[in-house]
Amino acid sequence: MPTTPAPAEGTDETRPAESRSAVRSLLRLWPYVKPVRGRLAVAAVVAVAASCTGLVIPLVLKWIVDGPVADRSTGGVWLGALYLLLLGVAEAVLFGLRRWLVARPLAGVEAAMRADLYRHLQRLPIAFHDRWASGQLLSRGTTDLMLLRLFLAFPLTFLLVNSVTILVGVLIMLAQDWTLGLVLLAPAVPVMIVCWLFEKRYSRVARRAQDQVGDLTTLVEESVLGIRIIKGFGRHRSQALAFRDLSRTLRGTELVKARLLAGIFAAITTLPELAIGAALVLGTVQVADGSLSAGTLVAFLSTALALRWPVESIGFLLAMSQEAATATERYFEVMDAPPESDTAPASGAARASGVGAGLRFDGVRFRYPDAEDDSVPVLDGIDLHIRPGETMALVGATGSGKTTLTALVPRLHEVTSGRITLDGVDITAMPREELRALVAVAFEEPTLFSAGVGENVLMGAPDTAGEADLTRALAVAQADFVHALPDGTDTQVGEQGLSLSGGQRQRLALARAVVGSPRFLVLDDPLSALDVHTEALVEAALRRVLAGTTALVVAHRPSTVLLADRVALLSGGRVTAVGTHPELLRTSAEYAWLMSGRTETTERENR
């Protein structure tokens, strides 16, 4: 099933060609609502009872006017006042009970949906996250879920409650005087037409506004994370202008929503008010003629006024329902994206059991999932064997596919064809959890989380790892600087670890890769941010780790290449040469050129 592409920033997302109706979209919430359906049903019944209790008040007024008032009975008036007080208290208590009934279960529904979204995001392939803006995902997990909770708490119940209230109120009015009742029913058809037109237009605008909130969230997030770049290059004005443009776009969309709401409010308020005015004139004439009692007219008009709120609320209840429907669509756009599977479909050749131990690439080809079928693959026919306990350095020019190749080993991407085996076992035949327990990775761009130093490092180890493993890994990565931090290994590193230098973050990422003593190690230029002296110390400690593991190391510096037993040269998506460092210097002009460039750059840096 194809995933839905993320909307481009700064543009209005178009609806799918065959968009769901609001009802069909909202019905997808049923699995989450089902566990609390009993409590919600009780709350709806209580709300209907409370609303209908309010409709009894006009009948009590009729009794007071036609009875005690007409008979000048003071005691009867006080009794009627007591009835009205009791009905008012009962109505208030019932509405309070309804709110209490729905608060806890709906908070649970929101929490369950947010937890499911988070779990699903963790299971989605890297290709999905590459296409989607983070702000769009954040807005689906926050703003959209808040809209859904509000819909379940209010519009879902009150669309039913107000419909029942209007029906009961109309029956009461027709029972009082059918001619006046027909006068009040005259606006019903125009109001329904207005609501139908409103619903069609508002759904499109609501979707556009929610997507624009996602774009704005993305911009704010990027501005916060990239604040050093913005300050360093003095780009405050350009970022402010970009934010202003998106804000104005969102403001314009919200104003369109406001105009639509104003239009429907004007229609559903004016038409019933005109009908009430006509009924008042006609009723007054009938009272004057003696064909209608004053109490009946009071009850009739009181009932009509009691129905003003249920009728006038139709506009914003429909608006909230449409916003909830579009929020549901946005939520399930992510939830419908297929997660990573434990086993990947492959050709017969790829399914065959591997031969030989270590890490082997057999005829591996790769192109990105959204690339055209006839496009040139990023990797084309990779054949490479890293023997058990061997360290292989992967060297190539920028854009040759080195990082992509390393990402295939832990199945961050799936091979297009061919196979990769670990000790003779095809990685597509392994559960991902088992595969990623065997393979540890350290990326060129180190990512740290808003947690303690120790927590960040131990993410790469089994749950049984302890302080000794942490100390050993920090020593290998020459990350002893953590002991000088305010709280040692418990020091919080802050978002993205930006409170640390680039070299410190890279050393912690390397420590995370080696802390679990993995059987297979994949390192993507792990020493690029280190100074020469620290690099030499890390290399010395890393040699001992590499001696006990099978490793693939992306290398850009000759010093990193010298850590390896052999070197593979990647060029144009293919492995064009394999050998030791001295061999390739003699036999491969491209490799010699790459290494001479690295050497010259290193020498210039050292001067």
C-alpha positions in Angstrom: 0.0 0.0 0.0 1.6 3.3 -1.0 2.2 5.9 1.6 0.8 9.4 1.4 3.4 11.9 0.6 3.9 14.7 3.0 2.7 18.1 1.9 5.3 20.5 0.8 6.1 23.3 3.1 4.4 26.6 2.3 1.8 25.1 0.0 -1.8 24.1 0.5 -2.2 20.4 0.4 -4.9 19.1 -2.0 -7.4 16.6 -0.8 -7.2 13.0 -2.2 -9.1 12.5 -5.4 -11.7 10.4 -3.7 -12.0 12.0 -0.3 -14.0 10.3 2.4 -17.2 11.7 3.7 -17.0 13.1 7.2 -19.0 10.2 8.6 -16.9 7.6 7.0 -13.7 9.2 8.2 -15.0 9.5 11.8 -16.2 5.9 11.8 -12.5 4.9 11.8 -12.3 6.1 15.4 -14.6 3.2 16.5 -11.8 0.8 17.5 -10.6 3.4 20.0 -14.1 4.5 21.1 -15.4 0.9 21.5 -13.8 0.2 24.9 -15.5 3.2 26.4 -18.8 3.1 24.4 -20.8 2.1 27.5 -19.8 5.2 29.5 -20.2 7.5 26.5 -23.7 6.0 25.8 -24.7 6.7 29.5 -23.3 10.2 29.2 -25.4 10.8 26.0 -28.5 9.5 27.8 -27.8 11.7 30.7 -27.4 14.7 28.4 -30.6 14.0 26.6 -32.4 13.7 30.0 -30.9 17.0 31.0 -31.9 18.7 27.8 -35.4 17.3 28.0 -35.7 18.4 31.6 -35.2 22.0 30.4 -38.2 21.5 28.0 -40.4 20.8 31.0 -39.9 24.3 32.3 -42.2 25.9 29.7 -44.9 23.5 30.6 -44.6 24.5 34.3 -44.8 28.1 33.2 -48.0 27.4 31.3 -49.5 25.8 34.4 -48.4 28.8 36.6 -49.9 31.4 34.1 -53.1 29.5 33.4 -53.5 28.3 37.0 -52.2 30.2 40.0 -51.7 33.5 38.2 -55.1 33.5 36.6 -56.7 32.4 39.9 -54.5 34.9 41.9 -53.2 32.1 44.1 -50.0 33.2 45.8 -49.4 29.7 47.2 -49.6 28.2 43.7 -47.1 30.7 42.4 -44.6 29.8 45.1 -45.2 26.1 44.4 -44.5 26.7 40.7 -41.3 28.6 41.5 -40.2 25.6 43.6 -40.8 23.3 40.6 -38.8 25.6 38.4 -35.9 25.6 40.9 -35.9 21.9 41.2 -36.0 21.5 37.4 -33.1 23.9 37.0 -31.0 22.1 39.6 -31.7 18.8 38.0 -30.7 20.0 34.6 -27.4 21.4 36.0 -26.6 18.3 37.9 -27.3 16.1 34.9 -25.0 18.2 32.6 -22.3 18.1 35.3 -22.7 14.3 35.5 -22.3 14.0 31.7 -19.0 16.0 31.8 -17.7 13.8 34.6 -18.7 10.6 32.7 -16.8 11.6 29.5 -13.6 13.3 30.9 -11.6 10.3 32.0 -12.4 7.8 29.2 -11.8 10.4 26.5 -8.5 11.3 28.0 -7.7 7.6 27.8 -8.8 7.5 24.1 -6.5 10.4 23.3 -3.6 8.8 25.1 -4.1 5.5 23.4 -4.2 7.1 19.9 -1.1 9.1 20.7 0.7 6.0 22.0 -0.3 4.0 18.8 0.9 6.8 16.6 4.3 7.0 18.4 4.7 3.2 18.2 3.8 3.2 14.5 6.3 6.0 13.8 9.0 3.9 15.3 8.2 1.0 13.0 7.9 3.0 9.8 10.8 2.8 7.4 13.5 5.4 7.0 12.1 6.2 3.6 8.9 7.4 5.1 10.6 9.8 7.5 12.8 11.1 4.7 9.6 12.2 2.9 7.6 13.6 5.8 8.3 16.9 7.5 8.6 16.5 11.2 6.2 19.4 11.9 3.5 17.6 10.0 4.0 14.5 12.2 4.1 16.6 15.4 0.8 18.4 14.5 -0.9 15.0 13.9 0.2 13.8 17.3 -0.8 17.0 19.2 -3.2 19.4 17.6 -5.2 16.8 15.6 -5.6 14.4 18.5 -6.8 17.4 20.7 -9.4 18.1 18.1 -10.6 14.5 18.1 -10.9 14.5 21.9 -12.9 17.6 21.8 -15.2 16.1 19.1 -15.8 13.0 21.1 -16.5 15.0 24.2 -18.8 17.6 22.8 -20.1 17.5 19.1 -20.5 13.8 19.0 -22.8 13.9 22.0 -24.6 17.1 21.3 -25.4 16.5 17.7 -27.5 13.6 19.1 -28.7 15.5 22.1 -29.7 18.7 20.2 -31.4 16.6 17.5 -33.5 14.8 20.1 -34.1 18.2 21.9 -35.3 19.8 18.7 -37.6 16.9 17.9 -39.2 16.8 21.4 -39.5 20.6 21.4 -41.2 20.6 18.0 -43.7 17.9 19.2 -44.4 19.9 22.3 -45.1 23.1 20.3 -47.3 21.3 17.8 -49.2 19.8 20.7 -49.7 23.3 22.1 -50.9 24.8 18.9 -50.2 23.2 15.5 -50.6 26.4 13.5 -47.9 28.2 15.4 -45.8 25.0 15.2 -46.0 25.1 11.4 -44.9 28.7 11.4 -41.8 27.8 13.4 -41.0 24.8 11.1 -41.0 27.0 8.0 -37.2 27.8 8.1 -36.3 24.1 8.5 -35.7 23.4 4.8 -33.6 26.6 4.2 -31.5 25.9 7.3 -30.8 22.3 6.1 -29.7 23.6 2.7 -27.4 26.2 4.3 -25.9 23.5 6.6 -25.2 21.2 3.6 -23.4 23.9 1.6 -21.5 24.9 4.7 -20.3 21.4 5.4 -19.0 20.9 1.8 -16.9 24.2 1.9 -15.8 24.1 5.5 -14.3 20.6 5.2 -11.8 21.7 2.5 -10.8 24.9 4.3 -10.4 23.0 7.6 -8.0 20.5 6.0 -6.0 23.3 4.4 -5.7 25.1 7.8 -4.5 21.9 9.6 -1.9 21.2 7.0 -0.7 24.8 7.3 -0.4 24.4 11.0 1.9 21.4 10.3 4.0 23.6 7.9 4.3 26.3 10.6 5.2 23.8 13.2 8.0 22.5 11.0 9.4 26.0 10.5 9.4 26.7 14.2 11.1 23.4 15.0 13.8 23.9 12.4 14.4 27.4 13.6 14.8 26.3 17.2 17.1 23.4 16.3 19.1 25.5 13.8 19.3 28.6 16.0 23.2 28.5 15.8 23.1 28.6 12.0 20.5 31.4 12.0 22.6 33.5 14.5 25.9 32.6 12.9 24.8 33.8 9.4 22.6 36.6 10.6 19.5 35.0 9.0 17.0 36.3 11.6 15.3 38.5 9.0 14.8 35.8 6.4 13.5 33.3 8.9 11.2 36.0 10.4 9.9 36.7 6.9 9.3 33.0 6.2 7.5 32.7 9.5 5.4 35.8 8.7 4.5 34.5 5.3 3.3 31.1 6.7 1.5 32.9 9.6 -0.3 35.2 7.1 -1.3 32.2 5.0 -2.7 30.4 8.0 -4.3 33.6 9.2 -6.0 34.0 5.8 -7.3 30.4 5.9 -8.6 30.9 9.5 -10.4 34.1 8.3 -12.1 32.1 5.5 -13.2 29.6 8.2 -14.5 32.6 10.3 -16.4 34.0 7.3 -18.0 30.6 6.7 -19.0 30.3 10.3 -20.3 33.8 10.3 -22.5 33.0 7.3 -24.0 29.9 8.8 -24.5 31.6 12.2 -26.3 34.5 10.4 -28.6 32.1 8.5 -29.5 29.7 11.3 -30.0 32.6 13.8 -31.9 35.0 11.5 -34.4 32.5 10.0 -35.6 31.0 13.3 -35.8 34.4 14.9 -38.0 35.6 12.1 -40.2 32.6 12.5 -40.4 33.2 16.3 -41.4 36.8 15.6 -44.1 35.7 13.2 -45.4 33.1 15.8 -45.4 35.8 18.5 -47.6 38.1 16.4 -49.9 35.3 15.3 -50.1 34.0 18.9 -50.9 37.4 20.4 -53.7 37.8 17.9 -55.1 34.4 18.9 -54.9 35.3 22.6 -56.7 38.6 21.9 -59.4 36.6 20.1 -59.7 34.2 23.0 -58.8 31.2 20.8 -55.5 30.7 22.7 -54.7 30.9 26.4 -52.0 33.2 27.6 -50.3 30.3 29.4 -50.2 28.3 26.1 -48.6 31.2 24.3 -46.0 31.6 27.1 -45.3 27.9 27.0 -45.0 27.9 23.2 -42.6 30.9 23.1 -40.6 29.6 26.1 -40.2 26.3 24.2 -39.2 28.1 21.0 -36.6 30.2 22.9 -35.3 27.0 24.6 -34.7 25.6 21.2 -32.6 28.6 20.1 -29.4 27.1 21.5 -29.8 23.6 19.9 -30.5 25.3 16.6 -27.8 27.9 16.7 -25.2 25.4 17.9 -25.6 23.4 14.7 -23.1 25.7 12.9 -20.1 25.2 15.2 -21.0 21.6 16.0 -20.8 20.9 12.2 -17.5 22.9 12.1 -16.0 20.9 14.9 -17.2 17.7 13.3 -15.5 18.6 10.0 -12.3 19.6 11.7 -12.4 16.2 13.5 -13.0 14.4 10.3 -10.0 16.0 8.6 -7.9 15.4 11.7 -9.0 11.7 11.5 -7.9 11.6 7.9 -4.5 13.2 8.7 -4.0 10.7 11.6 -4.8 7.7 9.5 -2.6 8.9 6.7 0.3 8.1 9.0 -1.3 5.0 10.5 -2.1 3.5 7.1 1.6 3.8 6.0 3.0 0.2 6.0 5.6 -0.4 8.7 8.8 -2.3 8.3 8.2 -6.0 7.9 10.2 -8.6 9.8 11.0 -10.3 6.5 11.3 -8.6 3.2 10.1 -10.1 -0.1 13.0 -11.2 -2.2 13.8 -13.1 -5.3 14.6 -16.8 -5.2 18.3 -16.0 -5.3 18.0 -13.7 -2.4 16.2 -16.2 -0.3 18.8 -18.9 -0.7 21.0 -19.5 2.3 24.4 -17.8 2.2 27.7 -19.5 2.1 30.6 -18.5 4.3 30.8 -16.6 7.6 31.2 -12.9 8.2 29.4 -10.1 6.4 28.8 -10.7 2.7 27.1 -8.6 0.0 26.0 -10.7 -3.0 24.9 -8.8 -6.1 23.3 -6.0 -4.0 21.5 -3.4 -6.0 19.6 -0.5 -4.4 17.5 2.4 -5.6 15.3 4.5 -3.3 11.6 3.4 -3.2 10.3 6.6 -4.8 12.8 6.5 -7.6 11.7 5.7 -11.2 12.1 2.0 -12.2 14.4 3.0 -15.1 16.6 5.3 -13.0 20.2 4.5 -12.3 20.5 2.6 -9.0 22.5 4.1 -6.2 24.3 0.8 -5.7 24.6 -1.6 -8.6 25.9 -5.2 -8.2 27.9 -4.9 -4.9 29.9 -8.0 -4.2 31.9 -7.8 -1.0 33.0 -10.3 1.7 34.2 -9.2 5.1 35.6 -12.2 6.8 34.9 -13.0 10.5 37.0 -10.7 12.8 38.1 -8.6 9.8 37.8 -4.8 9.5 37.0 -3.5 6.1 37.4 0.2 5.3 35.0 1.6 2.7 36.4 4.4 0.7 34.9 6.5 -2.1 34.3 10.0 -3.4 31.4 12.0 -2.0 28.1 10.7 -3.4 29.5 7.2 -4.3 27.0 5.5 -2.0 29.1 4.6 1.1 26.5 5.7 3.7 23.7 4.1 1.7 25.6 0.8 1.7 26.1 0.9 5.5 22.4 1.6 6.0 21.5 -1.6 4.3 23.2 -3.8 6.9 20.8 -3.0 9.8 18.0 -2.8 7.2 17.4 0.9 7.6 16.7 0.5 3.8 15.8 -2.7 2.0 17.9 -3.9 -0.9 16.2 -3.7 -4.3 17.8 -7.0 -5.3 20.6 -9.3 -4.2 21.2 -10.3 -0.6 23.3 -9.5 2.5 24.2 -12.3 4.8 25.6 -12.4 8.4 27.4 -15.6 9.0 25.6 -17.2 6.1 22.1 -16.1 7.2 20.2 -13.8 4.9 19.3 -10.7 6.9 15.8 -10.6 5.4 15.2 -13.9 7.1 16.0 -12.5 10.6 13.5 -10.6 12.8 14.6 -7.0 12.8 15.1 -7.0 16.6 17.5 -10.0 16.3 19.4 -8.4 13.4 19.8 -5.1 15.2 21.0 -6.9 18.3 23.8 -8.3 16.2 24.8 -5.2 14.3 25.8 -1.9 16.0 26.0 1.3 14.1 27.6 4.8 14.5 26.6 7.4 12.0 28.6 10.3 10.8 26.1 12.8 12.2 25.8 11.7 15.8 22.3 12.0 17.4 21.9 12.3 21.1 18.6 12.4 23.1 17.4 14.7 25.9 18.6 12.3 28.5 21.7 11.6 30.6 25.0 10.7 29.1 24.9 7.2 30.5 21.4 6.6 29.1 22.5 7.8 25.7 25.4 5.4 25.6 23.6 2.4 27.1 21.0 2.6 24.4 23.4 0.5 22.4 23.6 -2.3 25.0 21.4 -5.0 26.2 19.2 -4.3 29.2 21.6 -6.3 31.4 24.5 -3.9 30.7 25.8 -2.1 33.7 28.3 0.5 35.0 31.3 -1.5 34.0 30.2 -1.7 30.3 29.5 2.0 30.3 33.0 2.8 31.7 34.7 0.5 29.2 32.8 2.0 26.2 33.6 5.6 27.3 37.3 4.6 27.6 37.3 3.1 24.1 35.8 6.3 22.7 38.1 8.5 24.8 35.0 10.1 26.3 36.3 10.5 29.8 35.3 14.1 29.6 31.9 13.1 30.9 33.3 12.5 34.4 34.1 16.3 34.5 30.5 17.2 33.7 28.3 18.6 36.6 26.6 15.3 37.2 29.0 12.9 35.6 27.3 10.2 33.5 23.9 11.4 34.8 24.4 14.9 33.2 21.5 15.8 30.9 22.9 16.6 27.5 19.9 18.6 26.2 18.0 18.4 22.9 20.2 16.9 20.1 23.1 17.0 22.5 23.8 20.6 21.4 25.3 21.4 24.8 28.3 19.3 23.8 30.8 19.9 21.1 30.7 18.0 17.8 33.7 15.9 18.8 32.1 15.1 22.2 28.9 14.0 20.5 30.7 11.9 18.1 32.7 10.1 20.8 29.5 9.4 22.8 27.9 8.0 19.6 31.0 5.7 19.1 30.7 4.6 22.8 27.1 3.7 22.1 28.1 1.6 19.2 30.7 -0.4 21.1 29.1 -0.7 24.5 27.3 -3.9 23.7 30.3 -5.7 22.3 28.5 -6.4 19.0 29.4 -9.2 16.6 29.1 -6.8 13.7 30.0 -3.2 13.7 29.2 -0.6 11.1 30.9 2.8 11.5 30.2 5.7 9.1 33.3 8.0 9.4 33.2 7.8 13.2 36.2 10.0 13.8 35.6 13.0 11.4 35.0 15.5 14.2 38.0 14.6 16.3 41.3 16.5 16.5 44.4 14.7 15.5 45.6 13.8 19.1 42.2 12.6 20.2 41.8 10.6 17.0 45.1 8.8 17.7 44.0 7.9 21.2 40.5 6.7 19.9 42.2 4.6 17.2 44.5 2.9 19.6 41.6 1.9 21.8 39.3 1.1 18.9 41.9 -1.4 17.5 41.3 -3.7 20.5 37.5 -3.5 19.9 37.8 -4.2 16.2 40.0 -7.2 16.8 37.0 -9.0 18.3 34.3 -8.0 15.8 33.5 -8.0 12.1 33.5 -4.4 11.1 32.7 -2.2 8.1 34.1 1.3 8.5 33.5 4.2 6.1 36.8 6.1 6.0 37.8 9.5 4.7 41.1 9.9 6.4 44.2 7.7 5.8 44.6 7.3 9.5 41.1 5.7 9.7 41.9 3.5 6.7 44.9 2.1 8.5 42.6 0.7 11.2 41.3 -1.8 8.6 42.7 -5.1 7.4 41.5 -4.5 3.9 40.0 -1.6 1.9 37.1 -1.6 -0.6 36.9 1.3 -3.1 33.4 2.3 -4.0 32.9 4.2 -7.3 29.8 4.9 -9.2 27.7 2.5 -7.0 30.1 -0.4 -7.6 33.1 -1.9 -5.7 35.9 -1.4 -8.2 38.8 -2.5 -6.1 39.6 -4.5 -2.9 42.9 -4.9 -1.2 45.2 -3.6 1.5 46.0 0.0 1.7 49.5 -0.3 0.2 48.1 -2.6 -2.6 45.5 -0.1 -3.6 47.9 2.8 -3.6 50.0 0.9 -6.1 47.2 -0.6 -8.3 44.3 2.0 -8.2 44.9 5.5 -9.5 41.5 6.6 -8.1 42.3 5.3 -4.7 45.7 6.9 -4.7 44.1 10.2 -5.8 41.6 10.0 -3.0 44.2 9.2 -0.4 46.6 11.9 -1.6 43.8 14.5 -1.4 43.0 13.4 2.1 46.7 13.5 3.0 47.2 17.0 1.5 44.1 18.2 3.4 45.3 16.7 6.6 48.7 18.3 6.1 47.2 21.7 5.5 45.1 21.3 8.6 48.1 20.5 10.7 50.1 23.5 9.5 
